Amino acid sequence: MTEEYQTPKDRAYVNTLLNAAPQESAAFMNLKHTAERADGVIPVKYRELMSVAVALTTQCAYCIESHIQNAVKAGATREEIAETVFIAAALRAGGAVGNGLMAMRLFDEVSPAKQ
């Protein structure tokens, strides 16, 4: 059993992963490059702040690191990153509440005594 899981050493496997599924990785990389393009209507800084928010909610450490670096290069401030953190946190919590509504309905659907 391994002593560590997600580690920067994993980056050595990027080409291994990409080469093991070339068609899928090409499609993924095209989507990634398209989403991160500089010539879109949404400015790069805002694209990167959105990417930081998504990376925080998906808890992808590599994505967080990469998009923080990109956001700073695009001019994001510490305060913008901090606000992004809390916006992402609020939406993540909101998702739990939204799913909680479904949980209440599902409870009612299977409960013999509706509460």
C-alpha positions as CSV (number, residue, x, y, z in Angstrom):
1,M,0.0,0.0,0.0
2,T,1.3,3.5,-0.8
3,E,2.2,5.9,1.9
4,E,1.0,8.9,-0.1
5,Y,-1.7,9.5,-2.6
6,Q,-1.9,12.8,-4.5
7,T,1.6,14.2,-4.8
8,P,3.4,16.4,-7.3
9,K,5.4,13.3,-8.3
10,D,2.2,12.2,-10.1
11,R,2.9,14.8,-12.8
12,A,5.5,12.4,-14.2
13,Y,2.6,10.3,-15.4
14,V,1.0,13.0,-17.6
15,N,2.3,11.5,-20.9
16,T,1.6,8.0,-19.7
17,L,-2.1,8.9,-19.2
18,L,-2.4,10.9,-22.4
19,N,-0.8,8.2,-24.5
20,A,-2.9,5.4,-23.0
21,A,-6.1,7.0,-24.3
22,P,-5.0,9.2,-27.2
23,Q,-8.4,9.9,-28.7
24,E,-10.0,10.7,-25.4
25,S,-7.1,12.8,-24.2
26,A,-7.0,14.7,-27.5
27,A,-10.7,15.6,-27.0
28,F,-10.1,16.6,-23.4
29,M,-7.1,18.7,-24.3
30,N,-9.1,20.4,-27.1
31,L,-11.9,21.2,-24.7
32,K,-9.4,22.5,-22.1
33,H,-7.6,24.7,-24.6
34,T,-10.9,26.0,-25.9
35,A,-12.2,26.9,-22.5
36,E,-9.0,28.6,-21.6
37,R,-8.6,30.6,-24.8
38,A,-7.6,34.2,-24.6
39,D,-9.8,35.4,-27.5
40,G,-13.2,34.7,-25.9
41,V,-15.8,37.3,-24.9
42,I,-15.0,36.6,-21.2
43,P,-11.6,38.0,-20.3
44,V,-8.8,35.6,-19.2
45,K,-8.8,36.8,-15.6
46,Y,-12.4,36.0,-15.2
47,R,-12.1,32.7,-16.9
48,E,-9.3,31.8,-14.5
49,L,-11.3,33.0,-11.5
50,M,-14.2,30.8,-12.6
51,S,-11.7,27.9,-13.1
52,V,-10.4,28.5,-9.5
53,A,-13.9,28.3,-8.2
54,V,-14.7,25.1,-10.0
55,A,-11.3,23.6,-9.0
56,L,-12.1,24.4,-5.3
57,T,-15.5,22.7,-5.5
58,T,-14.2,19.7,-7.3
59,Q,-11.2,19.7,-4.9
60,C,-8.6,19.1,-7.7
61,A,-5.3,20.2,-6.1
62,Y,-3.5,20.3,-9.5
63,C,-6.3,22.4,-11.0
64,I,-6.3,24.8,-8.0
65,E,-2.5,25.2,-8.3
66,S,-2.6,25.7,-12.1
67,H,-5.5,28.1,-12.2
68,I,-4.2,30.2,-9.3
69,Q,-1.0,30.6,-11.2
70,N,-2.9,31.5,-14.4
71,A,-5.2,33.9,-12.5
72,V,-2.3,35.8,-11.0
73,K,-0.6,36.0,-14.4
74,A,-3.9,37.4,-15.7
75,G,-3.9,40.1,-13.0
76,A,-6.1,38.6,-10.3
77,T,-5.5,40.0,-6.8
78,R,-5.3,38.3,-3.5
79,E,-8.7,39.8,-2.7
80,E,-10.3,38.5,-5.9
81,I,-9.0,35.0,-5.1
82,A,-10.3,35.3,-1.5
83,E,-13.8,36.3,-2.8
84,T,-13.7,33.5,-5.3
85,V,-13.0,31.0,-2.4
86,F,-16.0,32.2,-0.5
87,I,-18.3,32.4,-3.6
88,A,-17.3,28.8,-4.4
89,A,-17.9,27.8,-0.8
90,A,-21.4,29.4,-0.7
91,L,-22.4,27.7,-4.0
92,R,-21.0,24.3,-2.8
93,A,-23.1,24.7,0.4
94,G,-26.1,25.8,-1.7
95,G,-25.7,22.6,-3.8
96,A,-26.1,20.6,-0.6
97,V,-29.2,22.4,0.3
98,G,-30.6,21.9,-3.2
99,N,-29.9,18.2,-3.0
100,G,-31.4,18.3,0.5
101,L,-34.7,19.3,-1.1
102,M,-34.5,16.2,-3.3
103,A,-33.7,14.2,-0.2
104,M,-36.8,15.4,1.5
105,R,-38.9,14.4,-1.5
106,L,-37.3,11.0,-1.8
107,F,-37.9,10.5,1.9
108,D,-41.6,11.3,1.4
109,E,-41.7,8.9,-1.5
110,V,-40.4,5.9,0.5
111,S,-41.7,6.8,4.0
112,P,-44.8,5.0,5.1
113,A,-45.7,7.9,7.4
114,K,-45.2,11.3,5.7
115,Q,-43.8,13.8,8.0
